[in-house]
Amino acid sequence: MQQYLLILRENPAAFEHISPAEMQAIVERYVAWGHSLAERGVMAGGIKLADEGGRHVRTVGVTDGPYAETKEVVGGFFEVLAEDYDGAVALAQECPHLDYGWIEVRRVETTP
């Protein structure tokens, strides 16, 4: 099996009008999906990124991010195990995140 990152991309505006109760229900869907991956032995890890935007580091300096005009941010990622891209895509297609954004699937290349 190979490792793949499921990079969760979203428009921050999609979550602006969600109540705390709705957000809790959304979180529960992600947790249930993560448990399903773990039960099948294909979950290698996952992280939700903080909403504050982080920092952008360049050779010319450091700025707060994301920029005001940003239409899309990375909200987090899951690391999964799959035989190939098709298998990783199939896992991504089960993810509740597709109701709120899109998922970039990338194979992890290990170095010796």
C-alpha positions, 0 to 999 in steps of 0.5 A: 500500500502507498500513502496518499494525502487528501488535502481538504480545500474549501472556501472559508465563506462556506462556513460563515453562516453555520450555527454551532449545532450545525458545526458539531454535526459536521465535525461528527460526520468527519469523525465517523468517516475517520473511524471508518477509515481506521476500522478498514486499516487505511487511516494513517493520520489527519489534522485540522488546521487552525482557522487563523490563516498561519504565516506565509514565508518567502525570501522577502519576508513573512506575512500573515495569511491567507490574503483577504482576496483568498477564495480558497484555503487548505482546511486540513488533511488526511493521510490514507493508505491505498493501492493506487490513485484510484483507491485513494480517490475512492476514499476521498469520494466518501469524505464529508468534506465534498459537501463543503469544498474539494479534495486534492489527492497526492501520493506521498513519495518516501525518501530513503 
